[in-house]
Amino acid sequence: MLTREQASEIFHRLQKHSTADEVEAYFYGGRSALTRFANNVIHQNVADENYGVSVRTTFGGRTARASTNKLDEESLKRVMLASESLAKVQHPDPDLLSVPTPEDGNAASLLLGLQPSRYFAETAAITAEQRAAEVARMVAIANRHKLTTAGTCSNSETIEGVFNSRGLSDWHTQTYAEASVTMMAGDSSGWQKVNSPNAREVDAAVLAETAARKARDSATPIELAPGKYTVILEPAAVLDIVGFMFWDFGGQALLDERSFLNNRIGTQLFGKDVNVWDDVSHPLQSGAPFDGEGMRRQRVPLIENGVVNRVVYARGTAAKMRKSEQAGKAGIIAETGHGFLLPNEMGEMPSNIVFASPENPQTVEEIIASTERAVLVTRLWYIREVDPYEKILTGMTRDGTFLVEGGKIKYGVRNFRFNESLIHMLSHVEAMSVPVRASGEESFDMVVPAMRVSEFNFTEVTTF
């Protein structure tokens, strides 16, 4: 693994080749390995180790970036020359700030709790043989249930680091273990996925048993007419649909007037039980505690009792918003450490989403037991945005869709296509579970609950 000391030495070498006013370097990379299986056998095993550095230089308000994954002296010279050559031909940006100092970068530290460890040596040390053994456990469950299975089992250790010419430096190392499994029968399927920095939190056998049960219980699905239904969305389904709104929770999106929050900050937008914040230090979250400039990420309450009062800000966006005519409609304006690498057009977004637990949380089983009639949804997929301001999304259910009647799962049902507004959906939440770390395929990992939502709009039945 590339160490902080090695990266610091590389940065000092980079500086020797620079004539720029300011230099910033972002280091990234790591080791990753993946075992893939299908038709109940392993068919691929790959491993990779790669590191890179992305160099940003500035000359009098002009800035540009160049990257390389070669860290020898000649390659460092070339990447610095490329960055400087690009920067010199840019138009000056009157809003460009100097790179932050160590004091700027750590200004939020007192507001943060201690971040839990995100590096586990046991996770980093997982071998191909150990991954194969986990796959064997999942395949054995598939064989026992006479199902066909496919999926992945992977582990990784990664680094991120930021250094600049004003003395700021920060470093983050992390591990991941992940398992994903799909169980398939003749006319039904089940799916589960989980990841964690700690491999002990990933139980492949539990995933496989759950996916197998869903495939078995949804066999010979009945067809329900499209329409508005009460739905019970498992955490993966909640994650994949709500993830589409958080790109709008950034100051630059407000400034560009491309956010569904424009003219809605401070209004009752969602149900009063909906409370969401962004918190990199939450024990179920993951990721670096600093942003693309090295600014420490703050814990930011985004939605309080259904009202959006705050969004996240990079340094430069906060400065622009304070001077903007929209400042009075933007809520609290303060840099929060959520910026991407500069230069960029997107600005910032929250990436460590945590939903608050409701006052009276229920388990998914308890939500089902207290529901007279609903459609239970394991996951959603192929989600696309239809109306960006009303946040209407379309997509389909998949891999375990059921009819609940009288507090019990009765039948598997044919999958639906939906057209649903996130504003409408989060205004019709009737019950929630305790939030958990969830993984999906359409969005980034979050800490989210299962939800029972009324009047969810299914527009048609799919052909499978």
MOGI-V167892 format. One record per residue. N is the residue number from 0. RES is the residue in one small letter. SS is DSSP state (H for helix, E for strand, C for the rest). PHI is phi in whole degrees, -180 to 180 (* if undefined). PSI is psi as a letter, one per 20 degrees, with the letter a starting at -180 (999 if undefined). Layout:
[[N & RES & SS & PHI & PSI] [N & RES & SS & PHI & PSI]]
This chain:
[[0 & m & C & * & p] [1 & l & C & -67 & p] [2 & t & C & -99 & r] [3 & r & H & -63 & h] [4 & e & H & -65 & g] [5 & q & H & -65 & g] [6 & a & H & -65 & h] [7 & s & H & -63 & g] [8 & e & H & -66 & h] [9 & i & H & -64 & g] [10 & f & H & -62 & g] [11 & h & H & -64 & h] [12 & r & H & -66 & g] [13 & l & H & -60 & g] [14 & q & H & -60 & h] [15 & k & H & -64 & h] [16 & h & C & -95 & j] [17 & s & C & -108 & q] [18 & t & C & -115 & j] [19 & a & C & -74 & q] [20 & d & C & -64 & g] [21 & e & E & -143 & q] [22 & v & E & -132 & p] [23 & e & E & -134 & p] [24 & a & E & -130 & p] [25 & y & E & -114 & p] [26 & f & E & -100 & q] [27 & y & E & -152 & r] [28 & g & E & 133 & a] [29 & g & E & 152 & a] [30 & r & E & -116 & p] [31 & s & E & -144 & q] [32 & a & E & -146 & q] [33 & l & E & -144 & p] [34 & t & E & -117 & p] [35 & r & E & -115 & q] [36 & f & E & -135 & q] [37 & a & E & -158 & q] [38 & n & C & 52 & k] [39 & n & C & 69 & j] [40 & v & E & -140 & q] [41 & i & E & -71 & p] [42 & h & E & -127 & i] [43 & q & E & -156 & p] [44 & n & E & -140 & p] [45 & v & E & -133 & q] [46 & a & E & -145 & q] [47 & d & E & -149 & q] [48 & e & E & -135 & p] [49 & n & E & -154 & q] [50 & y & E & -134 & q] [51 & g & E & -145 & r] [52 & v & E & -135 & p] [53 & s & E & -112 & p] [54 & v & E & -110 & p] [55 & r & E & -114 & p] [56 & t & E & -123 & q] [57 & t & E & -134 & q] [58 & f & E & -136 & o] [59 & g & C & 52 & l] [60 & g & C & 89 & i] [61 & r & E & -98 & p] [62 & t & E & -145 & q] [63 & a & E & -159 & r] [64 & r & E & -134 & q] [65 & a & E & -142 & q] [66 & s & E & -132 & q] [67 & t & E & -152 & q] [68 & n & C & -111 & j] [69 & k & C & -114 & p] [70 & l & C & -112 & j] [71 & d & C & -74 & r] [72 & e & H & -60 & g] [73 & e & H & -64 & h] [74 & s & H & -68 & h] [75 & l & H & -65 & h] [76 & k & H & -61 & g] [77 & r & H & -66 & g] [78 & v & H & -69 & h] [79 & m & H & -67 & g] [80 & l & H & -62 & g] [81 & a & H & -63 & g] [82 & s & H & -63 & g] [83 & e & H & -68 & h] [84 & s & H & -63 & g] [85 & l & H & -67 & g] [86 & a & H & -64 & h] [87 & k & H & -67 & h] [88 & v & C & -102 & j] [89 & q & C & -80 & q] [90 & h & C & -75 & q] [91 & p & C & -61 & p] [92 & d & C & -105 & o] [93 & p & C & -66 & i] [94 & d & C & -95 & i] [95 & l & C & -70 & p] [96 & l & C & -93 & q] [97 & s & C & -63 & q] [98 & v & C & -61 & q] [99 & p & C & -71 & q] [100 & t & C & -85 & r] [101 & p & H & -57 & h] [102 & e & H & -67 & h] [103 & d & H & -61 & g] [104 & g & H & -64 & h] [105 & n & C & -100 & j] [106 & a & C & -60 & h] [107 & a & C & -91 & i] [108 & s & H & -59 & h] [109 & l & H & -68 & i] [110 & l & H & -88 & i] [111 & l & C & -102 & q] [112 & g & C & -78 & r] [113 & l & C & -66 & p] [114 & q & C & -79 & p] [115 & p & C & -67 & q] [116 & s & C & -62 & p] [117 & r & C & -116 & j] [118 & y & C & -119 & p] [119 & f & C & -128 & o] [120 & a & H & -58 & h] [121 & e & H & -64 & h] [122 & t & H & -67 & g] [123 & a & H & -64 & h] [124 & a & C & -88 & j] [125 & i & C & -60 & p] [126 & t & C & -102 & r] [127 & a & H & -61 & h] [128 & e & H & -66 & h] [129 & q & H & -68 & h] [130 & r & H & -65 & h] [131 & a & H & -62 & h] [132 & a & H & -66 & h] [133 & e & H & -66 & g] [134 & v & H & -62 & g] [135 & a & H & -59 & h] [136 & r & H & -64 & g] [137 & m & H & -69 & g] [138 & v & H & -65 & h] [139 & a & H & -61 & h] [140 & i & H & -67 & g] [141 & a & H & -61 & g] [142 & n & H & -62 & h] [143 & r & H & -63 & h] [144 & h & C & -95 & j] [145 & k & C & 58 & l] [146 & l & C & -119 & r] [147 & t & E & -103 & p] [148 & t & E & -126 & q] [149 & a & E & -150 & q] [150 & g & E & 164 & a] [151 & t & E & -140 & q] [152 & c & E & -141 & p] [153 & s & E & -144 & r] [154 & n & E & -149 & q] [155 & s & E & -157 & r] [156 & e & E & -135 & p] [157 & t & E & -131 & r] [158 & i & E & -129 & q] [159 & e & E & -141 & q] [160 & g & E & -154 & q] [161 & v & E & -129 & p] [162 & f & E & -134 & q] [163 & n & E & -141 & r] [164 & s & C & -77 & i] [165 & r & C & -101 & j] [166 & g & C & 99 & i] [167 & l & C & -74 & p] [168 & s & E & -151 & q] [169 & d & E & -151 & q] [170 & w & E & -149 & q] [171 & h & E & -143 & p] [172 & t & E & -121 & q] [173 & q & E & -153 & q] [174 & t & E & -117 & q] [175 & y & E & -139 & q] [176 & a & E & -127 & p] [177 & e & E & -145 & q] [178 & a & E & -137 & p] [179 & s & E & -138 & p] [180 & v & E & -143 & p] [181 & t & E & -120 & p] [182 & m & E & -109 & p] [183 & m & E & -125 & p] [184 & a & C & -113 & a] [185 & g & C & -63 & g] [186 & d & C & -134 & k] [187 & s & C & -155 & r] [188 & s & E & -156 & r] [189 & g & E & -139 & q] [190 & w & E & -144 & q] [191 & q & E & -152 & q] [192 & k & E & -152 & q] [193 & v & E & -153 & q] [194 & n & E & -143 & r] [195 & s & E & -163 & q] [196 & p & C & -61 & h] [197 & n & C & -105 & o] [198 & a & H & -60 & h] [199 & r & H & -65 & i] [200 & e & H & -87 & i] [201 & v & C & -111 & o] [202 & d & C & -109 & o] [203 & a & H & -63 & h] [204 & a & H & -66 & g] [205 & v & H & -63 & g] [206 & l & H & -58 & g] [207 & a & H & -65 & g] [208 & e & H & -64 & g] [209 & t & H & -66 & g] [210 & a & H & -63 & h] [211 & a & H & -65 & g] [212 & r & H & -63 & g] [213 & k & H & -65 & g] [214 & a & H & -65 & g] [215 & r & H & -68 & g] [216 & d & H & -75 & i] [217 & s & C & -99 & j] [218 & a & C & -65 & q] [219 & t & C & 50 & l] [220 & p & C & -68 & q] [221 & i & E & -88 & r] [222 & e & C & -107 & p] [223 & l & C & -104 & q] [224 & a & C & -69 & q] [225 & p & C & -63 & q] [226 & g & E & 157 & a] [227 & k & E & -94 & p] [228 & y & E & -127 & q] [229 & t & E & -72 & p] [230 & v & E & -124 & q] [231 & i & E & -112 & o] [232 & l & E & -98 & o] [233 & e & C & -68 & r] [234 & p & H & -53 & h] [235 & a & H & -63 & h] [236 & a & H & -70 & g] [237 & v & H & -61 & g] [238 & l & H & -56 & g] [239 & d & H & -68 & h] [240 & i & H & -90 & g] [241 & v & H & -72 & h] [242 & g & H & -59 & h] [243 & f & H & -73 & i] [244 & m & H & -96 & i] [245 & f & H & -79 & i] [246 & w & H & -64 & i] [247 & d & H & -87 & i] [248 & f & C & -91 & l] [249 & g & E & -132 & q] [250 & g & H & -61 & h] [251 & q & H & -65 & h] [252 & a & H & -62 & h] [253 & l & H & -67 & g] [254 & l & H & -61 & h] [255 & d & C & -79 & i] [256 & e & C & 56 & l] [257 & r & C & -117 & j] [258 & s & C & -102 & q] [259 & f & C & -71 & i] [260 & l & C & -89 & i] [261 & n & C & -57 & p] [262 & n & C & 67 & j] [263 & r & C & -125 & i] [264 & i & C & -60 & p] [265 & g & C & 87 & j] [266 & t & C & -101 & r] [267 & q & E & -77 & n] [268 & l & C & -95 & h] [269 & f & C & -125 & r] [270 & g & C & -64 & q] [271 & k & C & -70 & i] [272 & d & C & -89 & i] [273 & v & C & -92 & o] [274 & n & C & -132 & p] [275 & v & E & -138 & p] [276 & w & E & -136 & r] [277 & d & E & -110 & p] [278 & d & C & -151 & n] [279 & v & C & -69 & h] [280 & s & C & -89 & i] [281 & h & C & -61 & p] [282 & p & C & -62 & h] [283 & l & C & -97 & j] [284 & q & C & -96 & a] [285 & s & C & -151 & r] [286 & g & C & 109 & r] [287 & a & C & -72 & q] [288 & p & C & -84 & j] [289 & f & E & -138 & r] [290 & d & C & -99 & a] [291 & g & C & -65 & i] [292 & e & C & -101 & i] [293 & g & C & 93 & j] [294 & m & C & -79 & p] [295 & r & E & -68 & p] [296 & r & C & -74 & p] [297 & q & C & -96 & q] [298 & r & C & -78 & p] [299 & v & E & -125 & o] [300 & p & E & -72 & o] [301 & l & E & -91 & g] [302 & i & E & -126 & p] [303 & e & E & -123 & o] [304 & n & C & 53 & l] [305 & g & C & 84 & j] [306 & v & E & -110 & p] [307 & v & E & -90 & o] [308 & n & C & -108 & i] [309 & r & E & -140 & q] [310 & v & C & -128 & r] [311 & v & E & -95 & q] [312 & y & C & -139 & p] [313 & a & C & -79 & r] [314 & r & H & -56 & g] [315 & g & H & -66 & h] [316 & t & H & -67 & g] [317 & a & H & -61 & g] [318 & a & H & -64 & g] [319 & k & H & -67 & g] [320 & m & H & -66 & h] [321 & r & H & -62 & h] [322 & k & H & -93 & i] [323 & s & C & -85 & q] [324 & e & C & -67 & i] [325 & q & C & -85 & i] [326 & a & H & -55 & h] [327 & g & H & -70 & i] [328 & k & H & -110 & j] [329 & a & C & -103 & j] [330 & g & C & 74 & b] [331 & i & E & -73 & p] [332 & i & C & -111 & o] [333 & a & C & -160 & p] [334 & e & C & -64 & p] [335 & t & C & -124 & i] [336 & g & C & 78 & l] [337 & h & C & -124 & k] [338 & g & E & -82 & q] [339 & f & C & -88 & r] [340 & l & C & -59 & p] [341 & l & C & -92 & q] [342 & p & C & -81 & q] [343 & n & C & -155 & r] [344 & e & C & -98 & i] [345 & m & C & -88 & h] [346 & g & C & 88 & e] [347 & e & E & -165 & r] [348 & m & C & -163 & q] [349 & p & C & -77 & p] [350 & s & C & -129 & j] [351 & n & C & -128 & m] [352 & i & E & -74 & p] [353 & v & E & -134 & p] [354 & f & E & -86 & p] [355 & a & C & -74 & q] [356 & s & C & -71 & p] [357 & p & C & -70 & r] [358 & e & C & -62 & h] [359 & n & C & -126 & m] [360 & p & C & -69 & q] [361 & q & C & -125 & q] [362 & t & C & -76 & r] [363 & v & H & -59 & g] [364 & e & H & -62 & h] [365 & e & H & -70 & h] [366 & i & H & -63 & g] [367 & i & H & -61 & g] [368 & a & H & -64 & h] [369 & s & C & -96 & j] [370 & t & C & -110 & p] [371 & e & C & -74 & g] [372 & r & E & -155 & p] [373 & a & E & -165 & r] [374 & v & E & -106 & p] [375 & l & E & -91 & p] [376 & v & E & -119 & p] [377 & t & E & -76 & g] [378 & r & E & -156 & r] [379 & l & E & -122 & q] [380 & w & E & -152 & r] [381 & y & E & 52 & l] [382 & i & E & -83 & p] [383 & r & E & -137 & q] [384 & e & E & -86 & p] [385 & v & E & -102 & g] [386 & d & E & -132 & o] [387 & p & C & -68 & h] [388 & y & C & -84 & h] [389 & e & C & -87 & i] [390 & k & C & 55 & l] [391 & i & E & -85 & p] [392 & l & E & -119 & q] [393 & t & E & -125 & q] [394 & g & E & 177 & a] [395 & m & E & -136 & q] [396 & t & E & -79 & r] [397 & r & E & -165 & q] [398 & d & E & 60 & l] [399 & g & E & 126 & m] [400 & t & E & -122 & p] [401 & f & E & -136 & q] [402 & l & E & -96 & p] [403 & v & E & -105 & p] [404 & e & E & -139 & p] [405 & g & C & 59 & k] [406 & g & C & 78 & j] [407 & k & E & -136 & q] [408 & i & E & -75 & p] [409 & k & E & -99 & g] [410 & y & E & -144 & q] [411 & g & E & -75 & q] [412 & v & E & -126 & q] [413 & r & C & -59 & q] [414 & n & C & -70 & q] [415 & f & E & -114 & q] [416 & r & E & -96 & q] [417 & f & E & -122 & q] [418 & n & E & -129 & o] [419 & e & E & -142 & p] [420 & s & E & -85 & p] [421 & l & H & -65 & h] [422 & i & H & -64 & g] [423 & h & H & -64 & g] [424 & m & H & -60 & g] [425 & l & C & -79 & i] [426 & s & C & -98 & i] [427 & h & C & -126 & k] [428 & v & E & -81 & p] [429 & e & E & -100 & h] [430 & a & E & -157 & q] [431 & m & E & -140 & q] [432 & s & C & -93 & r] [433 & v & C & -65 & p] [434 & p & C & -63 & q] [435 & v & E & -132 & r] [436 & r & E & -71 & p] [437 & a & E & -124 & q] [438 & s & C & -128 & q] [439 & g & C & -140 & b] [440 & e & C & -122 & i] [441 & e & C & -107 & i] [442 & s & C & -148 & r] [443 & f & C & -86 & r] [444 & d & C & -64 & q] [445 & m & E & -143 & r] [446 & v & E & -105 & o] [447 & v & E & -136 & q] [448 & p & C & -95 & r] [449 & a & C & -73 & q] [450 & m & E & -137 & q] [451 & r & E & -103 & p] [452 & v & E & -127 & p] [453 & s & E & -90 & q] [454 & e & E & 61 & k] [455 & f & E & -76 & p] [456 & n & E & -96 & o] [457 & f & E & -92 & p] [458 & t & E & -97 & h] [459 & e & E & -162 & r] [460 & v & E & -94 & p] [461 & t & C & -83 & r] [462 & t & C & -90 & j] [463 & f & C & -138 & 999]]
